[in-house]
Amino acid sequence: MVSARDQLLVVIDPVARLTDGESVRIARDVLGAGAAVRVCLPDSPEDFTKALARRGARRLVVIGDDRALLRAVAALHRERVLGGTALSLVPVGAAQSLARSLGVPAGAVAASRAVLEGVERRMDLLVDDSDGVVLRDLRIPSGGVGAGASGASGASGGFGGSWVAGAARLGGVSRGAWPSRGSRGSRGSRGSERAGVAETAGISETAAGVSETAGASGVAGGGSGEGHAWLRSCQSFVRTLAARPSRVASAPGPGPSRLRIEADGVTLVDLDKPVEGVRVSAGDGGLAQVEIRPSSVGAEAAALRVRARTVTVSGADFRYRADSAVAGPVRTRTWTVRQGAWALTLPR
């Protein structure tokens, strides 16, 4: 009889299937060689949530990037079953910084072996007053304390704005974007598959697609001078688009914010003292680590660091980056630490 630990529900994120099908295949082969595997291929966020709800006694394995992990944790938290479900992750895709910070091995083979041979480790979770979850840390403003160019680019206002800015912020994958149902490789749907891959790969793939389209139009026009001139114009436009992400990433970050920051009911900073950034990290032992960097003129001011169970931030409308997602604007938000609220399978 197969034990519950050796029965796996493997949920494969659709973006992972499009971006790196070879790693997905390798992960399936390794997992299938060591356990009884049931594979689920959701085509929408609703299918993803339903698959989690129907896992039964099987251990849950997600093949995907950081956003797939966040989606799974958030769904289990909403169903109030997160505490009794151990998650496993095989990271596939461009966004893997969160997975690495949590200790998940890189590479399909190493991560799959960790799923089969690893141990469950319980971790603290930050839960806000709107029932949102943070696995690692949050930063205010959305570029955050110590964030690099990628963080600064995300500070411009969530997931709105131009497509180019969105691609630069998220490595080319719009948050919550799901491929169409017909985009998994049938010959008749190759056009939609190509569009999905272009969206996943970022602006450079989109630029290539526009060049290809322009070339086809030139041929249709019989190679006339007008066709070639139109092609050159399109290629010039594409080169302009392809250069935009670097300029977005190098844009200056937001200025100091006026916020009231409270830790366990004690006011650490009030509205009269502007701050450059705030970072709250899910630590261990049921306490979050809070870092506040005050605004300084001349010599850099020392950061204030405390540990607390609850953290409240209020003030004018502000955005914040929770793990890899930008949320807000809000005027007040409280985060509470839930000790050992979720479990992740990691190497021994």
WOGITA-V943897 format. One record per residue. RES is the residue in three letters. SS is DSSP state (h for helix, s for strand, l for the rest). PHI is phi in radians with two decimals (999 if undefined). Layout:
RES,SS,PHI + RES,SS,PHI
//
This chain:
MET,l,999 + VAL,l,-1.40 + SER,l,-1.27 + ALA,h,-1.08 + ARG,h,-1.15 + ASP,h,-1.61 + GLN,s,-1.96 + LEU,s,-2.08 + LEU,s,-1.80 + VAL,s,-1.77 + VAL,s,-1.76 + ILE,s,-1.81 + ASP,l,-1.14 + PRO,h,-1.12 + VAL,h,-1.14 + ALA,h,-1.12 + ARG,h,-1.12 + LEU,h,-1.41 + THR,h,-1.43 + ASP,l,-2.60 + GLY,h,-1.08 + GLU,h,-1.17 + SER,h,-1.12 + VAL,h,-1.09 + ARG,h,-1.10 + ILE,h,-1.08 + ALA,h,-1.07 + ARG,h,-1.09 + ASP,h,-1.15 + VAL,h,-1.16 + LEU,h,-1.14 + GLY,h,-1.16 + ALA,h,-1.33 + GLY,h,-2.04 + ALA,l,-2.76 + ALA,s,-1.45 + VAL,s,-1.94 + ARG,s,-2.03 + VAL,s,-1.74 + CYS,s,-2.17 + LEU,l,-2.06 + PRO,l,-1.21 + ASP,l,-1.87 + SER,l,-2.72 + PRO,h,-1.02 + GLU,h,-1.14 + ASP,h,-1.09 + PHE,h,-1.05 + THR,h,-1.15 + LYS,h,-1.11 + ALA,h,-1.09 + LEU,h,-1.12 + ALA,h,-1.21 + ARG,l,-1.77 + ARG,l,-1.25 + GLY,l,1.12 + ALA,l,-1.58 + ARG,l,-1.26 + ARG,s,-1.30 + LEU,s,-1.64 + VAL,s,-2.16 + VAL,s,-1.88 + ILE,s,-1.82 + GLY,s,2.98 + ASP,l,-1.69 + ASP,h,-1.02 + ARG,h,-1.20 + ALA,h,-1.16 + LEU,h,-1.10 + LEU,h,-1.08 + ARG,h,-1.10 + ALA,h,-1.18 + VAL,h,-1.10 + ALA,h,-1.09 + ALA,h,-1.14 + LEU,h,-1.16 + HIS,h,-1.15 + ARG,h,-1.09 + GLU,l,-1.45 + ARG,l,1.06 + VAL,l,-2.16 + LEU,h,-1.11 + GLY,h,-1.12 + GLY,h,-1.78 + THR,l,-2.16 + ALA,s,-1.59 + LEU,s,-1.67 + SER,s,-2.25 + LEU,s,-2.29 + VAL,s,-1.94 + PRO,s,-1.26 + VAL,l,-2.38 + GLY,l,2.27 + ALA,l,-1.34 + ALA,l,-1.58 + GLN,l,-2.32 + SER,h,-1.14 + LEU,h,-1.14 + ALA,h,-1.04 + ARG,h,-1.11 + SER,h,-1.15 + LEU,h,-1.48 + GLY,l,1.76 + VAL,l,-1.32 + PRO,l,-1.11 + ALA,l,-1.46 + GLY,l,1.64 + ALA,h,-1.13 + VAL,h,-1.20 + ALA,h,-1.08 + ALA,h,-1.18 + SER,h,-1.18 + ARG,h,-1.14 + ALA,h,-1.11 + VAL,h,-1.07 + LEU,h,-1.37 + GLU,h,-2.01 + GLY,l,-1.40 + VAL,s,-2.16 + GLU,s,-1.46 + ARG,s,-2.09 + ARG,s,-1.43 + MET,s,-2.35 + ASP,s,-1.30 + LEU,s,-2.36 + LEU,s,-1.68 + VAL,s,-2.10 + ASP,s,-1.66 + ASP,l,-1.34 + SER,l,-1.89 + ASP,l,1.28 + GLY,l,-1.41 + VAL,s,-2.15 + VAL,s,-2.27 + LEU,l,-1.46 + ARG,l,-2.03 + ASP,s,-2.73 + LEU,s,-2.24 + ARG,s,-2.34 + ILE,s,-2.28 + PRO,l,-1.11 + SER,l,-1.10 + GLY,l,-1.26 + GLY,l,1.43 + VAL,l,-1.37 + GLY,l,1.31 + ALA,l,-1.31 + GLY,l,-1.52 + ALA,h,-1.10 + SER,h,-1.14 + GLY,h,-1.18 + ALA,h,-1.10 + SER,h,-1.16 + GLY,h,-1.39 + ALA,h,-1.44 + SER,h,-1.42 + GLY,l,2.27 + GLY,l,1.23 + PHE,l,-1.94 + GLY,l,-1.50 + GLY,l,1.36 + SER,l,-1.25 + TRP,h,-1.11 + VAL,h,-1.09 + ALA,h,-1.08 + GLY,h,-1.11 + ALA,h,-1.14 + ALA,h,-1.14 + ARG,h,-1.19 + LEU,l,-1.93 + GLY,l,1.17 + GLY,l,1.68 + VAL,l,-1.99 + SER,l,-1.18 + ARG,l,-1.09 + GLY,l,1.42 + ALA,l,-1.30 + TRP,l,-2.16 + PRO,l,-1.11 + SER,l,-1.22 + ARG,l,-1.09 + GLY,l,-1.65 + SER,l,-1.83 + ARG,l,-1.82 + GLY,l,1.95 + SER,l,-1.24 + ARG,h,-1.07 + GLY,h,-1.27 + SER,h,-1.95 + ARG,h,-1.11 + GLY,h,-1.09 + SER,h,-1.19 + GLU,h,-1.13 + ARG,h,-1.07 + ALA,h,-1.11 + GLY,h,-1.12 + VAL,h,-1.14 + ALA,h,-1.07 + GLU,h,-1.12 + THR,h,-1.21 + ALA,h,-1.28 + GLY,l,1.95 + ILE,h,-1.16 + SER,h,-1.11 + GLU,h,-1.17 + THR,h,-1.11 + ALA,h,-1.06 + ALA,h,-1.06 + GLY,h,-1.11 + VAL,h,-1.15 + SER,h,-1.08 + GLU,h,-1.09 + THR,h,-1.09 + ALA,h,-1.09 + GLY,h,-1.08 + ALA,h,-1.09 + SER,h,-1.16 + GLY,h,-1.09 + VAL,h,-1.11 + ALA,h,-1.07 + GLY,l,-1.42 + GLY,l,1.34 + GLY,l,1.28 + SER,l,-1.20 + GLY,h,-1.06 + GLU,h,-1.10 + GLY,h,-1.08 + HIS,h,-1.17 + ALA,h,-1.13 + TRP,h,-1.13 + LEU,h,-1.09 + ARG,h,-1.10 + SER,h,-1.10 + CYS,h,-1.10 + GLN,h,-1.10 + SER,h,-1.12 + PHE,h,-1.10 + VAL,h,-1.11 + ARG,h,-1.08 + THR,h,-1.12 + LEU,h,-1.09 + ALA,h,-1.11 + ALA,h,-1.46 + ARG,h,-1.17 + PRO,h,-0.95 + SER,h,-1.12 + ARG,h,-1.24 + VAL,h,-1.12 + ALA,h,-1.17 + SER,l,-1.63 + ALA,l,-1.12 + PRO,l,-1.13 + GLY,l,-1.32 + PRO,l,-1.24 + GLY,l,-1.38 + PRO,l,-1.01 + SER,s,-1.96 + ARG,l,-1.81 + LEU,s,-2.34 + ARG,s,-1.73 + ILE,s,-2.10 + GLU,s,-2.10 + ALA,s,-2.17 + ASP,l,0.90 + GLY,l,1.47 + VAL,s,-1.75 + THR,s,-1.32 + LEU,s,-1.59 + VAL,s,-2.44 + ASP,l,-1.88 + LEU,l,-1.13 + ASP,l,-1.41 + LYS,l,-2.14 + PRO,l,-1.11 + VAL,s,-2.16 + GLU,s,-1.40 + GLY,s,-3.01 + VAL,s,-2.31 + ARG,s,-2.33 + VAL,s,-2.14 + SER,s,-2.06 + ALA,s,-1.25 + GLY,l,-1.63 + ASP,l,-2.49 + GLY,l,1.28 + GLY,l,1.45 + LEU,l,-2.19 + ALA,s,-1.53 + GLN,s,-1.72 + VAL,s,-1.97 + GLU,s,-2.16 + ILE,s,-2.10 + ARG,s,-1.86 + PRO,s,-1.26 + SER,l,-1.21 + SER,l,-2.35 + VAL,l,-2.08 + GLY,l,1.48 + ALA,l,-1.14 + GLU,l,-1.18 + ALA,l,-1.39 + ALA,l,-1.23 + ALA,l,-1.29 + LEU,s,-1.70 + ARG,s,-2.22 + VAL,s,-2.45 + ARG,s,-2.10 + ALA,s,-2.68 + ARG,l,-1.55 + THR,s,-2.22 + VAL,s,-2.32 + THR,s,-2.10 + VAL,s,-2.12 + SER,s,-2.51 + GLY,s,2.68 + ALA,s,-1.12 + ASP,s,-0.85 + PHE,s,-2.41 + ARG,s,-1.88 + TYR,s,-2.49 + ARG,s,-1.79 + ALA,s,-1.79 + ASP,l,0.97 + SER,l,-1.90 + ALA,s,-1.99 + VAL,s,-1.69 + ALA,s,-2.19 + GLY,s,1.90 + PRO,s,-1.36 + VAL,s,-2.35 + ARG,s,-1.82 + THR,s,-2.68 + ARG,s,-2.69 + THR,s,-2.09 + TRP,s,-1.98 + THR,s,-2.15 + VAL,s,-1.41 + ARG,s,-1.87 + GLN,s,-1.22 + GLY,s,0.98 + ALA,s,-1.34 + TRP,s,-2.57 + ALA,s,-2.24 + LEU,s,-2.24 + THR,s,-1.40 + LEU,s,-2.26 + PRO,l,-1.03 + ARG,l,-1.18
//
